[in-house]
Amino acid sequence: MIVIGHADTTERRPDLLARQRAEAAKTYLVRERGVEESRVSVRSAAATQPRAAGSPLSNRRVELIFVPEGAVPPGE
């Protein structure tokens, strides 16, 4: 599983905030949902992938990409 954190352009240090969002989601998945930590990788997209519509606040988000066992994760 890949967890990608996003930020909006109005935030200071969007790369750091996006990574923190992704790390928080990973922590939740591992501690609360029992996902094995080694199966979750974290990435930051910072403010580079805004949503097409909506307020800038909608860019403060986390995306999860489920990668089947044995598959090559996107971007690798």
Buried (B, 14 or more C-beta within 10 A) or exposed (E): BBBBBBBBEEBEEBBBBBBBBBBBBBBEBBEEEEBEEEEBBBBBBBBEEBEEEEEBEEBBBBBEEEBEEEEEEEEE
